[in-house]
Amino acid sequence: MPTVYWRALDRFTDIVSEHPGRAAVIHAEGRTRAGLPDYRQLTYTELDAWSDTIAERFLAAGVGPGVRTIVLVRPGPELYAVLYGLFKIGAVPVVIDPGMGLFKMLRCLRAADAEAFVGVTEAQALRIVFRAYFRKVRVAVTVGRSWWQGPTLESWGRTPASALPEREPAPDDEPLLIAYTTGSTGPAKAVVLTHGNLAAMIDQVDAAREHVAPETSLITAPVAGILELLLGSRCVLPPLIPSKVGATDPAHVVDAVERFQVRTMFASPAVLIPLLDHIRRTGAALPSIRSVYSGGAPVPDSCIAGLREVLPTDARVYSGYGATEALPMATIESRELLGELVAQAHTGHGVCVGAPALHVRARIIPITDDPLPDWSDVEGRGGLAGPLGIGELVVSGPNVSTRYFWPPTADRVGKIADDEVIWHRTGDLAWLDDAGRIRFCGRKSQRLETARGPMFTVQVEQVFNTVAGVARTALVGVGTRGEQVPVLCVELAPGADRDAVERELRGRRDEFDITKPVTEFLFHPRFPVDIRHNAKIGRERLTVWADKQLGQGAS
């Protein structure tokens, strides 16, 4: 039987043939005499040969099409070589954020039921100590030094012994990758991303940049690197800690952009906000930048406006909206967003995240926590929400995952069958405006049920975030659902006067009907955030904190 592979890799093969010496991955390694990161380069030809070697070795070890393979490797050339090697033989990488917590991660990895394991030294030590969670693993490869029996990635070398055996592309509905959600707003789930899903993402990224060659891209999210390499980009990886992306030194980002003439940047708000502050403080210029793509959490409009001021006038700043199950769902460029749409968000209309991405369809359904396995179940609840009605956003499209691998109940809760179409329930509350754009109002699981009716987090917070001295706010509900007390948690900007800010917040509250129910204002030193992007506010943890504060008589 021929070995299957991911059809999109044909793009990679073409790039290797046309530009064999082009740098593929430019990664930080060590420091220069000036104390800045030093970089090494891996060409497309070298990455192709290295991934071929990994594919060859795995095939020899009995790892082939459909074999789930846990990958716990830090962002860098090794990660892309391993992933591309697995894609070339149809094996299915399983990727996860270690920062979700040890035992939550172990539970998720046990559910993956994997037969192969590729990990850094610390990950392999974890596998050995908690061997009961990895009973089916029969092939284990260490990235780095190994203190036990078994191969290392280095021992495999980077040159294949021979060409890969006869191959044919796998069908679009075959699993290509299993990626876990972070579990930051609910239980972590194993998302099946198919060959067709990832191929559609490449087309969407290409279309978003109007089919202009990417040239050099700065990458802080691994999935962006997977796609950019298939478009021929030189991918620059600045030094960062995956679980602390927000701690990335903005001076290192500026250095990388200047040194390699980066044209495109992929980063979360946790990277962009400190970068903007650094540029304003130092006067650094980034003349090579032509586009910035942000995602992972809503980007403050003040950050988008600030980037427009410091970047070249023809640069485009995109705010992306998506999820592990559907990436991207929508994008909006700064010139469309700034102005009327921002003003509307500040008066309670929700954050405009743009029109649905290429070939993505969006609908709004009534708010419910119940399963809706079939579209007839949606219609039984009144069908679609009415004009300007806030409900749960559901999406479908070629890039949208149609199934989960785990837990077994996830599909029933998270998917809706509509004949041949599968709709993904995003768990986000939104409405669609007359232009078909999505107006995001908050997470369904974080909505408040008060005696005066429901309240939606982001919709309310945007009203308060305009107050001078406020860094950000978070609306939480304390008490029994149906009688929850709305509490606004506030993180102050540096140097802000707390009493003055509170007076302004109370005055702002009285201007809008949607904010009038808020009676409690609590000031928090630093909001908890998610692991993956260091930007999504941990409202669940803030709820517990607020409950304790109110119980102690705080005001």
Salt bridges, closest charged atoms under 4 A:
GLU18 OE1 - HIS19 NE2 3.98
GLU29 OE1 - HIS27 ND1 3.95
GLU29 OE2 - ARG40 NH1 3.07
ASP48 OD1 - LYS88 NZ 2.68
ASP52 OD1 - LYS88 NZ 2.89
ASP97 OD2 - ARG532 NE 2.58
ASP113 OD2 - ARG68 NH2 3.93
ASP113 OD2 - LYS136 NZ 3.13
GLU115 OE1 - ARG138 NE 2.84
GLU122 OE2 - ARG74 NH2 2.87
ASP203 OD1 - ARG11 NH2 2.94
ASP206 OD2 - HIS211 ND1 3.08
GLU210 OE2 - ARG316 NH2 3.96
GLU215 OE1 - ARG263 NE 3.62
GLU228 OE2 - ARG209 NH1 2.96
ASP249 OD2 - HIS252 NE2 3.69
ASP255 OD2 - ARG259 NH2 2.52
ASP301 OD2 - HIS346 NE2 3.07
GLU309 OE1 - ARG280 NH2 3.54
ASP314 OD2 - ARG290 NE 3.50
GLU325 OE1 - HIS424 NE2 3.97
GLU333 OE2 - ARG335 NH1 3.13
GLU336 OE2 - ARG437 NH1 3.29
ASP369 OD2 - ARG447 NH2 3.03
ASP370 OD2 - ARG381 NH2 2.76
GLU392 OE1 - ARG425 NH2 3.02
GLU392 OE1 - LYS444 NZ 3.02
ASP418 OD2 - ARG363 NH1 3.59
ASP428 OD1 - ARG443 NH1 2.75
ASP433 OD2 - ARG437 NE 2.88
ASP433 OD2 - ARG439 NE 3.00
GLU449 OE2 - ARG447 NE 3.05
GLU461 OE1 - ARG539 NH2 2.75
GLU491 OE1 - ARG472 NE 3.13
GLU502 OE2 - ARG506 NH2 2.98
ASP510 OD1 - ARG509 NE 3.04
GLU511 OE1 - ARG508 NH1 3.47
ASP513 OD1 - LYS516 NZ 3.42
